[in-house]
């Protein structure tokens, strides 16, 4: 389905590229948005604890700090639980949660800011500083997310002094990372399944959309195989102009071929009578002049036969809807040969399912010439047989072919003579009547049909003429 250079491959690959880009882009956007949302939610949770911690702070005379009430989460009291708070004054830790035990948070340095306002005795004024949130390393290699604020704590009377503090809350980021990893797996599975489903849908869509093109190709193969003369005029509107143009081209080719063959036949009939009269006149002339005239007339006759043969086979591949049963023609030719050569036994071994993709007259011309040539040289026996061509040869030509064999039990030919026997006008034995055109005409017709003629040693002891020609498919099934 996805052969290199095919339209289906191009459509599917382009669609797959867009699907991958769209799904990957959508998945990346969802993952980034989820990470941002989780980070914002975690920062909001830490800030809520931080505000509660700042609100519970109380200053004592002498610069001490006490926590008026707890933060309500037992993890602050569990050692290395992953949830911590810490208070610093002049880069010195003055208070910390029990969960830190003997460890300390290594907070990044931040600028000292003056409080925006002052409150009554024992109150707190706070100002956020730049770089007041981020990640730090915690106890036991924990990765902590933290928020911090710089606060100013006013001591109670009579000293009424102020204490500048840095308050921080930190929490283990492992839970957030697990949630992110879970979402990533879910996105990979769901979006991967979505991409696979879309790819399958695209493949089905392309296959369904191009199905009429496949039917058109099969219809063309049927026309080429001789099973039909024209393309069916049913199909999508987009293909209707193409089908109409191709049918018009097929009709024009068939009409031109019909006219060419009709003209060739008319010309042959027109020339036959004058040539016969000239031959009679030449026969009446004695001496050297008569011999020269008869030789010239023979040359003219050969040239005319050659041109008529070429005209008769010109464009046979353009013939559409041709299907000639091989067995029927073989039996007819064998019957004719039996009357011409009653001393020979003519055997026919041709299956009834074999058919030639071409004109009946072309097949009669080829088989008749081969059979006549075999009978001229045979001692007693001539056999006509046929069968499918070698599958490997069919795969190379991508066309169904059959092989027609004509064997005789005559003397046969040497290998070098067999190569020359198919040349036009070549006669290997001048004692045998003929113009030396039979095998040449067979070769011309076979080549015009995309076939070939080969002369080899016959199992009967003489010569085998092996003719490879295109095969027609089986007859179409009658409508139910």
Secondary structure, DSSP 4 states (H G I P E B T S, - for coil): ---TT-HHHHHHHHHHHHHHHHHHHHHHHHHHHHHHHHHHHHHHHHHHHHHHHHHHEEEETTTEEEESS--S-GGGGSTT-SEEEEEEETTEEEEE-GGGTT----PPP------S---STT-EEEE--TT-EEEEE-GGG-EEEEEEEEEEEEPPTTT--EEEEEEEEEEESHHHHHHHHHHHHHHHHHHHHHHHHHHHHHHHHHHHHTHHHHHHHHHHHHHHHTS-SS--S-S-HHHHHHHHHHHHHHHHHHHHHHHHHHHHHHHHHHHHHHHHHHHHHHHH--HHHHHHHHHHHHHHHHHHHHHHHHHHHTTGGG--S--EEHHHHHHHHHHHHHHH-TTSEEEEE--TT-EESS-HHHHHHHHHHHHHHHHHH-SSEEEEEEEEPPHHHHHHHTS-EEEEEEEE-S----HHHHHHHTSTT--S-TTS-S-S-HHHHHHHHHHHTT-EEEEEE-TTSSEEEEEEEEBP-PPPPPP-
